[in-house]
Amino acid sequence: MSRIEELEGAYGAPAFKKFPIAIVRGKGSVVWDSTGKEYIDFMSGIGVAIIGHCNDAVIEAVRAQSEKLITCHGSFYNDARAEFMERLVKAAPKGLGRALLTNTGTESVEAAIKLARRHTSRKKIVSMKGGFHGKTYGSLSATWNKKYRDPFGPLLDGFDFAEYGDPMSLSQLVDSDTAAVIAEPIQGETGIIVPPPDYFREVREICDKNGTLLILDEIQSGLGRTGKMWASEHFGVVPDIMTVSKGLGGGLPIGAAVAKDEVAGSLKGGEHTSTFAGNPLSCAAGSATLDFIARNDLPSKAKEKGEAMKAGLAKIASSHKLVKEVRGLGMMLAMQTRVDILSQLQSAQANGVIFAYSGRDTFRFLPALVMQEAQMSKGLEVLEKAVGEAEAGRL
Ligand SMILES: Cc1ncc(COP(=O)(O)O)c(C=O)c1O
């Protein structure tokens, strides 16, 4: 065991299940461990390194901003924050005119829930079976998996769960007391579940009929990952509130709830603030990230590369019975198998490739949108080898 593992093991609360690898460096789609071993990274910190690890534009923005001002409380105006908010709102779906900045995904969901309750003066929130929105109390109350919820009750009152992809189930739960419906446009944590094409248009109608707000959680699916800037664009809907985080700061912690003017405007000064929200360093990184995505048209690249990768996965599926299904959009992909994939993940790591998983049986692929073709081919080769070994009973 390395010194790094020893120290984290000795002094850290055991909050994460860990692989015995200490990652100490990264560039683009490659990371290196403490022994100098190189890995192609299809996990990207669960989608965070969307423009690649240590992107040059982010490095330069952070360097310049860190020499100028690192912290600035939200009770004062700040240039880096102002410029970032303008970029974020301009990149958001039309009609979402104001950003409430946060530091993480879960905080963005907390902000969205509070905005919805504040704006509507209603309490009920309807979330989705299989949905994942984070692990603090508000977002956990909207998260479906019992494994995350049960040890920590009581959670917040007023949360119901509809069948994802089934508008009938939603319409039975939403009424004139419902503040908001919250959903991922594509469910990430649960295994990259893409809903039927018309589903969200019907969700929008149910919300509108009841005066209920629609919150779309784009924390995993946003920023070009699915082949469009926002996954909601695939379904032709605009939410009232959109949450975004993960890749937004090019690796630095930042998030936002971006809302319609009238929804954001229902907050009074001081009602929902946080010390680090909108800190200049993360904002400068956020501006560099949004500029990089636009300048390089990463949504189109994600579409193209995602199609190539999905075809590669389909080819593996066609020659291995162990594989049950390949699904997803753009560079948000999954391959479900018929077995626990832990040993396959470890085999891939031994062969220099890191994959994420969703549940026990599903590979989840959230590579940087800048991943090179050769890196993708190597990843697919290593994946097929791991699947083949598992199928032959050697793993
Ligand atoms: C859709 C979605 N919402 C919320 C979150 C929570 O984000 P964080 O881990 O930054 O709190 C995640 C994290 O995986 C997510 O995928």
The ligand as an SDF file (V2000), in Angstrom:
LIG
                    3D

 16 16  0  0  0  0  0  0  0  0999 V2000
  -27.8840   14.3530  -11.9480 C   0  0  0  0  0  0  0  0  0  0  0  0
  -27.0910   14.6690  -10.7170 C   0  0  0  0  0  0  0  0  0  0  0  0
  -27.5730   15.5240   -9.8170 N   0  0  0  0  0  0  0  0  0  0  0  0
  -26.8970   15.8510   -8.7070 C   0  0  0  0  0  0  0  0  0  0  0  0
  -25.6670   15.2850   -8.4210 C   0  0  0  0  0  0  0  0  0  0  0  0
  -24.9440   15.6370   -7.1670 C   0  0  0  0  0  0  0  0  0  0  0  0
  -23.8080   16.3770   -7.4360 O   0  0  0  0  0  0  0  0  0  0  0  0
  -22.6380   16.4920   -6.3570 P   0  0  0  0  0  0  0  0  0  0  0  0
  -22.0150   15.1480   -6.2310 O   0  0  0  0  0  0  0  0  0  0  0  0
  -21.7150   17.5430   -6.9210 O   0  0  0  0  0  0  0  0  0  0  0  0
  -23.2590   16.9490   -5.0910 O   0  0  0  0  0  0  0  0  0  0  0  0
  -25.1240   14.3650   -9.3280 C   0  0  0  0  0  0  0  0  0  0  0  0
  -23.8360   13.7240   -9.0430 C   0  0  0  0  0  0  0  0  0  0  0  0
  -23.4740   12.7060   -9.5650 O   0  0  0  0  0  0  0  0  0  0  0  0
  -25.8540   14.0470  -10.5000 C   0  0  0  0  0  0  0  0  0  0  0  0
  -25.3770   13.1650  -11.3910 O   0  0  0  0  0  0  0  0  0  0  0  0
  1  2  1  0
  2  3  1  0
  2 15  2  0
  3  4  2  0
  4  5  1  0
  5  6  1  0
  5 12  2  0
  6  7  1  0
  7  8  1  0
  8  9  2  0
  8 10  1  0
  8 11  1  0
 12 13  1  0
 12 15  1  0
 13 14  2  0
 15 16  1  0
M  END
$$$$
